[in-house]
Amino acid sequence: MRAFVVALVLGLTACSGAPPSPPVTATRVLELSGLQPLANAVGLSPDGGLVVTGDFEADLIAREVPSGTERWKVRVKPRREQRRIDGIFFSPDGSLIVTTGHDAQTTEVWDAATGRSVAVLDVGHCRGVAFHPDERVLAVAGGSTIHVVDLSSGGKVLRTLPNAHPGDGIFAIAFSGDGLTLATISGEGSLKAWSWPALTLKTSTTLSGMLEAMSPVSLTLTRRGTRAAANSILGRVHVVDVAKGREYGTFGNVAQAPGHGMHAELRYSLAFTEDGDWLFAPDTHDRGLRLIHVPSGKVFPVLQGDGPFYKAVSLAVPASTVAFLRPGSAEGFGPYAIEVWRLEYQARPH
């Protein structure tokens, strides 16, 4: 698989200081409303050409961007269990999709082009997976165990690392862009960096404040794995210096919308630029996307939608594209809508 490189094409990564004006804006290229039943997860292919949604009735539907034409639809019930789809993950080359369910007994692998089942993994209670950027290997967070899966052999589990966070489950997992570091974060906010492929512990960092309510929903690493970012059900974004094992800083958020005090549904919503100085994150009230300049602490709006808030997001930064699920009401009810936005980078800031 080719490496998944998160980079800004017009030179943002080369800037040492924050620009005076927003360096990125966005234009909506697809809006598809009236989704039934309640949509719950969204995934966007690395090239931005395919958007996939999953719902509470376990339907997985792929649509082309920007036309919105349905390409395929499958029902995710390998063991005939009643379940919902909580996560949708594309492989770096866009050829595979993995679906997860927090309460499901399995984790599934699909062919992205056709929707054909590739493998059903006996890994339950999964809150996240991470594709290695170069090897055909998948790291799966199932409960408190890291499962290393060989995708070239039909989903064979090569090894496991049980009890990675003693007494706590793994809530998110991510590889660095160079493939040398795997990071996990527990429900109480303990972030661990593991060397790859040995899976020996490099550093461990406990994130500050409100740890009992941390419940991370996203985790991302810079290309070299020296910096990590996670956000929680409180919406706060935590940035960690992985090499030194200490927290670098935090960036606040506020309630999603009137009556919504948590951000538990906006999963997998963070992405670094290649040099790690810029971080895409949900905007205030989860109504859009912002770009954080980590060294200066300055925050720039990228886009803001018309709905009460966005429930789920998927970033395909190499394709300059982002997808959202938008509920039909402030209470989070349907009908839902898919939005896909094209990111537009301004001239290189000075």
C-alpha positions in Angstrom: 0.0 0.0 0.0 1.2 3.5 -0.7 1.8 5.8 2.2 -1.0 8.0 3.4 0.6 11.5 3.4 -1.3 14.3 5.0 0.0 17.5 3.4 -1.1 20.9 2.3 -0.3 21.4 -1.3 0.4 25.2 -1.3 3.2 25.3 1.3 1.4 25.7 4.7 3.8 23.1 6.1 6.8 25.4 5.4 5.4 28.3 7.5 7.1 29.0 10.8 4.5 31.5 12.0 0.7 31.7 11.8 -0.7 33.7 8.8 -2.9 36.8 9.5 -5.9 35.4 7.5 -7.5 32.0 7.1 -5.1 29.9 4.9 -7.9 27.5 3.9 -11.5 27.9 2.7 -14.0 25.4 1.4 -16.7 25.0 -1.2 -19.5 22.5 -0.9 -19.5 20.1 -3.9 -22.2 17.6 -2.8 -25.3 17.8 -0.7 -27.6 14.8 -0.5 -30.5 15.0 1.9 -33.3 12.7 3.0 -31.2 9.8 4.3 -33.2 7.2 6.2 -32.8 5.5 8.6 -30.6 7.4 11.0 -27.1 7.7 9.6 -24.3 7.2 12.1 -20.9 7.0 10.4 -19.2 8.4 7.3 -16.0 7.5 5.4 -14.3 9.3 2.5 -11.9 7.6 0.1 -8.3 9.0 0.0 -8.9 10.4 -3.5 -12.2 12.0 -2.4 -14.2 10.2 -5.1 -16.3 7.9 -2.9 -18.3 8.7 0.2 -19.7 5.8 2.3 -22.3 6.0 5.1 -23.4 3.5 7.8 -26.6 3.6 9.8 -28.4 2.2 12.8 -29.8 -0.6 10.7 -26.3 -1.7 9.6 -26.7 -0.6 6.0 -23.4 0.4 4.3 -23.9 2.6 1.2 -21.3 3.9 -1.2 -21.9 7.0 -3.3 -19.8 8.7 -5.9 -18.6 12.3 -5.5 -19.6 14.8 -6.7 -22.6 13.1 -8.5 -24.1 11.4 -5.4 -24.9 8.3 -7.5 -25.2 5.1 -5.5 -22.5 2.6 -6.4 -23.3 -0.2 -4.0 -25.2 -1.1 -0.8 -24.7 -4.0 1.6 -26.1 -5.1 4.9 -23.4 -5.5 7.6 -24.8 -8.5 9.6 -22.2 -11.3 9.3 -23.5 -13.2 12.4 -27.1 -12.0 11.9 -26.8 -9.9 15.0 -28.7 -6.6 15.4 -26.1 -3.9 15.2 -25.2 -0.4 14.1 -22.2 0.9 12.2 -20.1 3.2 14.3 -16.9 3.6 12.2 -15.9 3.5 8.5 -12.2 3.4 7.6 -10.6 3.4 4.2 -7.2 1.9 3.5 -4.4 4.3 2.4 -4.7 3.2 -1.3 -8.5 3.4 -1.2 -9.0 -0.3 -2.1 -10.4 -1.6 1.2 -13.0 -0.4 3.8 -13.3 -1.5 7.4 -16.5 -1.2 9.4 -16.6 -1.3 13.2 -19.3 -1.4 15.9 -18.7 -0.5 19.5 -21.0 -3.3 20.7 -20.6 -5.7 17.7 -19.0 -9.1 17.9 -17.0 -8.7 14.6 -15.1 -6.2 12.5 -15.5 -6.4 8.7 -13.3 -5.8 5.7 -14.9 -4.8 2.3 -13.7 -4.2 -1.2 -14.3 -0.5 -1.7 -15.0 -0.7 -5.5 -17.7 -3.3 -5.3 -18.9 -3.7 -1.7 -17.8 -7.4 -1.7 -16.9 -8.9 1.6 -13.2 -9.5 1.9 -13.0 -10.8 5.5 -14.9 -11.0 8.8 -12.6 -10.5 11.8 -13.5 -12.1 15.1 -12.6 -8.9 16.9 -15.5 -7.4 18.8 -16.2 -4.2 20.7 -14.0 -2.3 18.3 -13.7 1.5 18.6 -11.1 2.0 15.9 -8.6 0.5 13.4 -5.4 1.8 11.9 -4.1 0.8 8.5 -0.3 0.7 8.3 0.8 3.3 5.7 3.1 0.9 3.8 2.5 -2.7 4.9 -0.7 -4.6 4.2 -1.4 -4.8 7.9 -4.3 -3.6 10.0 -4.1 -2.7 13.8 -7.5 -3.3 15.4 -8.5 -2.0 18.8 -10.9 -4.6 20.3 -11.7 -3.9 24.0 -8.4 -3.5 25.7 -6.4 -5.6 23.2 -4.4 -4.6 20.1 -4.9 -7.1 17.2 -2.4 -7.1 14.3 -4.2 -8.4 11.2 -2.5 -9.6 7.9 -4.7 -8.3 5.1 -2.8 -10.3 2.5 -3.9 -13.6 4.0 -7.6 -13.0 4.3 -7.6 -11.3 7.7 -5.4 -13.7 9.7 -4.5 -12.3 13.2 -0.7 -12.3 13.4 -0.4 -11.3 17.0 -2.2 -9.6 19.9 -1.2 -7.3 22.7 -3.7 -7.9 25.5 -4.3 -5.4 28.3 -2.6 -2.6 26.5 -4.2 -0.2 28.9 -4.7 -2.1 32.2 -8.2 -1.8 33.5 -9.4 0.3 30.6 -10.4 -0.1 27.0 -8.8 1.3 23.8 -11.0 4.1 22.5 -8.9 5.2 19.5 -5.8 4.0 17.6 -3.5 5.5 14.9 -0.3 5.0 13.0 2.3 7.7 12.3 2.8 8.5 8.6 6.2 6.9 8.5 4.7 3.7 10.0 7.2 3.5 12.8 4.9 4.4 15.7 1.4 3.1 16.7 -0.5 5.1 19.2 -3.5 4.1 21.4 -5.6 6.1 23.8 -7.8 4.7 26.6 -11.2 5.8 27.9 -9.6 7.8 30.8 -7.2 9.6 28.6 -4.0 7.6 28.8 -2.1 8.0 25.5 0.6 5.4 24.7 3.1 5.3 21.8 4.3 1.9 20.7 7.3 1.1 18.5 6.4 -0.7 15.3 6.6 -3.6 14.6 7.9 -4.7 18.0 5.0 -3.1 19.9 7.2 -2.1 22.8 6.1 0.9 24.8 8.0 4.1 23.9 6.1 6.7 26.0 2.9 7.1 28.0 1.1 10.4 28.7 -1.9 11.0 30.8 -3.9 13.9 29.4 -4.8 16.7 31.8 -8.2 17.5 33.4 -11.6 15.8 33.5 -10.0 12.4 32.8 -13.1 10.6 34.0 -15.0 12.2 31.2 -12.3 12.1 28.5 -13.8 9.2 26.4 -11.6 10.0 23.3 -13.4 10.0 20.0 -10.4 10.8 17.7 -6.6 10.2 17.6 -4.1 11.2 15.0 -0.3 11.4 14.7 2.1 13.5 12.7 4.2 11.9 10.0 7.2 11.1 12.2 5.0 10.3 15.3 6.5 13.1 17.4 3.2 14.8 18.0 -0.3 13.4 18.7 -3.8 15.0 19.0 -7.0 13.6 20.5 -10.4 15.0 21.2 -13.0 13.9 23.6 -16.7 13.9 24.4 -16.2 17.3 25.9 -14.9 18.6 22.6 -11.5 19.7 23.9 -8.6 19.0 21.6 -5.4 17.8 23.4 -2.0 18.0 21.6 0.8 15.8 23.0 4.5 15.9 22.5 4.9 12.1 22.1 8.7 12.1 22.2 8.8 13.8 25.6 5.7 12.1 26.9 4.0 15.4 27.9 0.9 17.4 26.9 1.7 20.3 24.6 -1.5 22.2 24.9 -5.3 22.1 24.6 -7.9 23.8 22.4 -11.4 24.2 23.7 -14.8 23.6 22.1 -18.3 24.3 23.2 -21.6 22.3 23.2 -22.7 20.9 19.9 -26.0 22.8 19.8 -28.7 23.8 22.3 -29.3 20.8 24.5 -26.2 19.0 23.3 -23.4 19.0 25.9 -21.2 16.2 24.5 -19.3 15.6 21.3 -19.3 11.8 21.5 -20.6 11.3 17.9 -18.0 13.4 16.0 -15.5 10.6 15.7 -12.3 10.4 13.7 -12.3 14.2 13.2 -8.6 15.2 13.5 -5.8 15.3 10.9 -2.3 16.9 11.0 -0.5 18.4 8.1 2.8 16.8 7.2 5.0 18.8 9.4 2.6 18.6 12.3 2.3 22.4 12.8 -1.3 22.5 11.5 -4.2 20.5 12.7 -7.7 20.1 11.2 -10.3 19.8 14.0 -14.1 20.3 14.4 -15.2 24.0 14.7 -17.2 25.3 17.7 -20.5 23.6 18.2 -19.3 21.0 15.8 -20.9 23.1 13.0 -17.9 22.9 10.7 -14.1 22.6 10.5 -11.3 24.7 11.8 -7.5 24.8 11.3 -5.3 25.1 14.3 -1.8 26.4 14.1 -0.3 24.4 17.0 2.9 26.4 17.7 1.1 29.8 18.0 -2.2 28.5 19.3 -4.1 30.5 16.6 -7.3 29.1 15.2 -8.7 29.7 11.8 -12.2 28.9 10.5 -12.3 26.7 7.4 -16.1 26.1 6.9 -19.4 26.3 8.7 -22.5 24.5 7.6 -26.2 25.5 7.8 -27.3 22.6 10.1 -27.5 22.5 13.9 -24.3 20.5 14.1 -22.4 17.7 12.3 -22.7 14.2 13.7 -19.7 12.6 11.9 -16.8 13.7 9.7 -14.2 12.1 7.4 -11.1 13.9 6.2 -9.3 13.1 3.0 -6.7 15.8 3.3 -4.5 14.5 0.3 -7.5 15.0 -1.9 -8.4 18.3 -0.2 -11.9 17.0 0.6 -14.0 16.5 3.8 -17.3 14.8 4.3 -20.0 15.3 7.0 -23.2 13.8 8.2 -25.8 16.4 9.1 -28.8 15.6 11.3 -32.2 17.1 10.5 -32.8 18.6 13.9 -31.0 20.0 16.9 -31.9 16.9 18.8 -30.0 14.7 16.3 -33.0 13.2 14.6 -33.4 12.6 10.8 -33.7 12.8 8.0 -29.9 13.1 7.6 -27.9 14.6 4.9 -24.4 14.0 3.4 -22.2 17.0 2.7 -18.9 16.9 0.9 -16.7 20.0 0.7 -13.6 20.8 -1.3 -10.8 22.5 0.6 -9.2 25.5 -1.2 -5.8 26.6 -0.1 -4.8 30.3 -0.4 -1.4 31.6 -1.5 1.4 30.7 0.7 1.2 32.8 3.9 4.2 34.8 5.1 
